[in-house]
Amino acid sequence: MKLTLREIAAHVSGKVIGDPGINVSGVSEIQSSLPGTITFLGNPKYKKFLTETQAEAIFVSDEDHLKGKNGILVSNPQLAMAQTLGLFFPDSEPESFVHSMTSIDSTVAIGKNVTIDPGAVIQGDAIIGEACWIGPNTVIGTNVTLGKNCRTKANVTIYHDSMIGNNVIIHSGTSVGCDGFGFVTENSVHEKIPQTGNVVIGNDVEIGSNCAIDRATIGTTSIGDMTKIDNLVHIAHNVKVGKGCLITAGFAVAGSSEIGDYCTFAGQVGVAPHVKIGPNSIFAAKSGVTKSLEGGKVYAGFPAREIKEHNKREALLTEITRMRQKLDQLIQDRKER
């Protein structure tokens, strides 16, 4: 498949700089660009690769970066790259069918244009919305609701009473609605607390592979619209995650915590139970949230503090270490005299 620069620019609402008739057959990274492709400058750190790129054209946000090369001027080169990848690699549309090697209860309601792959198990009173695609060996429990245009990849488990919105993607190995970690200890015996609630997931949510989203003990564990969750994430019982959050790999949040809208969590962040995090918060990797925090700030460290305060403390500790080393050296020098 080949597209002209003019066609790509129209798709991404960009302005062609140079020859609009150039043919492009794919997208490549700027540090390892290939002839016949279009690349992008999304991070200023990669400007050094502009002079040696072999790509036919470049997505840029500043025309001066092209230095005579062909390109497309856009406000967000990374977004333009994503939109162009969609042109060359459109989502596959399955033929609607239900494989013979499935187990589907007679009470299940299945919408139009649904695909159900072999090995899938769908239990009583579940509702599968229009244009859903249920992957191989997926298990959908009783009274589960899937909205329209949802896709579960292979080996997904959605426990009973879970409610999934429209346009939700759940990747392989993830469990939604498994029991929360609830126990009461008396006389050295751990008594399990029945987990009687459910999970509610909003619209346009994507959940990565091998995640666990626990059902509530009582009530609901919820994930808001447009939230995107990476692989290997744990959402505990009764947690409330707002809309538009970005949660990366290794994140874990303990029970009954609340996360505001549009929060961003880097890798391996941990959140203690029963805390509230305000909207538009950003957490650096390996931060540990031990108390409630207001929104609209960047946090780092353990315990998590505003990143300016964290950096000051780190600098102070470094300076104290240096002073201690100098003092030790002075003492050693005096002993040797």
Secondary structure, 3 states (H helix, E strand, C coil): CCEEHHHHHHHHCCEEECCCCCEECCECCHHHCCCCCEEECCCHHHHHHHHHCCCCEEEECCHHHCCCCCEEECCCHHHHHHHHHHHHCCCCCCCCCECCCCEECCCCEECCCCEECCCCEECCCCEECCCCEECCCCEECCCCEECCCCEECCCCEECCCCEECCCCEECCCCEEEECCCCEEEECCEEEECCCCCEEEECCCCEECCCCEEECCCCCEEEECCCCEECCCCEECCCCEECCCCEECCCCEECCCCEECCCCEECCCCEECCCCEECCCCEECCCCEECCCECCCCEEECCCCEEHHHHHHHHHHHHHHHHHHHHHHHHHHHHHHC
